[in-house]
Amino acid sequence: MSEFADPAPLREPEPDTALVLRANNGDRAAFAELVGRHYDFIYRTACKWLGRRQDAEDIAQEVCVKLAAAIKSFDGRSAFTSWLYRVTMNAVRDSQRANTRRGRYHDRLAEVHPEDSPPEQEEATTSNELWAAVRSLPNQQRDAVLLVYAEEMSHAQAGEIMGCKEATVSWHIHEAKKTLRGLL
């Protein structure tokens, strides 16, 4: 046997659905693997919705805590990431409603704070302004734009998450582009 021989073949990562099943049966390691695998996705999604890193971190942590109980409702009919995106969107909306009731919600064009964008980067500022304008869109248009452009999903995948047809997603994006032209 050569000293360069591969001692053990690399294994394929376990699919999310298998990890969910194991987590639902009380396997903490499987749950930890799911959270570790998808934390950045949750955070990135919340950040694009809310526009502030601190708020996104709060939401990401909240979603991970809620996930322990909510994971039992995952039925496998859609991809785990589609279900997780809906859970994250619901947490974002709940947070926005709670902040509105408490009078703490910023205006709809949430200002980007200086610590949220690198200094002296015009491109980052332009990007932040664009996402702030996207967050001001009506809910369905905003959801479609965030899913397709921020999360790089197909119109069909976005439709699955939004609970509508692919053509409806395309229409929402078309309307969003018209609105954004006026805002920007």
C-alpha positions in Angstrom: 0.0 0.0 0.0 1.4 3.4 -1.0 1.8 6.1 1.6 -0.2 8.4 -0.7 -3.2 6.1 -0.9 -6.5 7.7 0.2 -7.3 6.1 3.5 -11.0 6.8 3.3 -13.2 8.0 0.4 -14.9 11.3 0.8 -18.6 11.1 1.6 -21.2 13.2 0.0 -22.9 15.6 2.4 -26.1 14.2 3.9 -29.2 15.8 2.2 -31.2 18.3 4.2 -34.2 16.1 4.2 -32.3 13.3 5.9 -30.9 15.8 8.5 -34.4 17.1 9.1 -35.7 13.5 9.7 -32.9 12.8 12.2 -33.4 16.2 13.9 -37.1 15.5 14.3 -36.1 12.2 16.0 -34.0 14.1 18.6 -30.6 14.0 16.9 -28.9 17.2 18.1 -25.9 16.8 15.8 -28.2 16.7 12.8 -30.0 19.8 14.0 -26.6 21.6 14.6 -25.5 20.5 11.0 -28.7 22.1 9.5 -28.3 25.3 11.4 -24.6 25.5 10.6 -25.2 24.7 6.9 -28.0 27.4 6.5 -27.1 30.1 9.0 -25.4 32.3 6.4 -28.5 31.9 4.1 -30.8 33.0 6.9 -28.6 36.0 7.8 -28.1 37.1 4.2 -31.8 36.9 3.6 -32.7 38.9 6.7 -30.0 41.5 5.9 -31.3 42.1 2.4 -34.8 42.5 3.8 -34.0 44.7 6.7 -31.0 46.6 5.5 -29.1 46.6 8.8 -26.6 44.0 9.9 -27.6 44.2 13.6 -31.3 43.6 12.8 -30.4 40.7 10.5 -28.3 39.1 13.2 -31.2 39.4 15.6 -33.5 37.8 13.1 -31.1 35.0 12.2 -30.7 34.1 15.8 -34.4 34.2 16.4 -35.0 31.9 13.4 -32.5 29.4 14.6 -34.2 29.3 18.0 -37.6 29.0 16.5 -36.3 26.3 14.1 -36.1 23.8 16.9 -39.9 23.7 17.2 -40.8 24.7 13.6 -38.8 22.0 11.9 -41.5 19.5 12.8 -43.8 21.4 10.3 -41.4 20.7 7.4 -43.2 18.1 5.3 -40.7 17.7 2.5 -43.0 18.8 -0.3 -40.6 21.6 -1.2 -36.9 22.1 -0.8 -35.8 22.7 2.7 -34.3 26.0 1.7 -37.6 27.1 0.2 -39.3 26.3 3.5 -36.5 28.0 5.5 -36.9 31.1 3.4 -40.6 31.3 4.2 -39.8 30.9 8.0 -37.2 33.7 7.7 -39.6 36.0 5.8 -42.2 35.4 8.4 -39.8 36.3 11.2 -38.7 39.5 9.3 -42.4 40.5 8.9 -43.2 39.8 12.5 -40.2 41.9 13.6 -41.3 44.8 11.3 -44.9 44.6 12.6 -43.7 44.6 16.3 -41.4 47.5 15.6 -44.2 49.5 13.9 -46.5 48.9 16.9 -43.7 50.1 19.2 -43.1 53.1 17.0 -39.5 52.0 16.4 -39.7 51.2 12.7 -37.6 53.5 10.5 -39.2 54.9 7.4 -39.8 52.5 4.6 -36.6 53.5 2.9 -34.5 52.2 5.8 -31.3 54.2 6.0 -28.1 52.3 5.8 -26.0 53.1 8.7 -22.3 53.9 8.2 -21.1 50.7 9.9 -23.2 48.7 7.4 -21.2 49.7 4.3 -17.4 49.9 3.8 -16.1 53.5 3.8 -15.3 55.2 0.5 -16.9 52.6 -1.7 -19.3 54.3 -4.1 -20.4 50.9 -5.5 -21.4 49.7 -2.0 -23.4 52.9 -1.4 -25.2 52.5 -4.7 -26.0 48.9 -3.9 -27.3 49.9 -0.5 -29.5 52.6 -2.1 -30.9 50.1 -4.6 -31.7 47.5 -1.9 -33.3 50.2 0.2 -35.5 51.1 -2.7 -36.4 47.4 -3.3 -37.4 47.2 0.4 -39.9 50.1 -0.3 -41.7 48.1 -3.0 -45.1 46.5 -2.3 -44.7 43.1 -0.6 -45.1 40.8 -3.6 -42.8 42.9 -5.9 -40.2 43.1 -3.1 -40.4 39.4 -2.5 -40.0 38.5 -6.2 -37.0 40.9 -6.6 -35.3 39.6 -3.5 -35.8 36.0 -4.4 -34.7 36.3 -8.0 -31.9 38.9 -7.8 -30.6 38.6 -4.3 -31.0 34.9 -3.8 -30.4 34.1 -7.5 -33.5 31.8 -7.7 -35.3 31.0 -10.9 -38.8 32.5 -11.4 -40.2 29.0 -10.8 -38.3 28.6 -7.5 -39.5 32.1 -6.4 -43.0 31.1 -7.3 -42.8 28.0 -5.2 -41.8 30.1 -2.2 -44.3 32.9 -2.8 -47.1 30.4 -3.5 -47.8 31.7 -7.0 -47.2 30.8 -10.7 -43.9 31.5 -12.4 -45.7 34.0 -14.7 -46.9 35.9 -11.7 -43.4 36.2 -10.4 -42.3 37.6 -13.8 -45.1 40.1 -13.7 -44.2 41.2 -10.2 -40.6 41.7 -11.3 -41.7 43.7 -14.4 -43.8 46.0 -12.2 -41.0 46.3 -9.7 -38.6 47.5 -12.4 -41.0 50.1 -13.5 -41.5 51.3 -9.9 -37.7 51.3 -9.2 -37.0 53.4 -12.3 -39.3 56.1 -10.8 -37.6 55.8 -7.4 -34.0 55.9 -8.6 
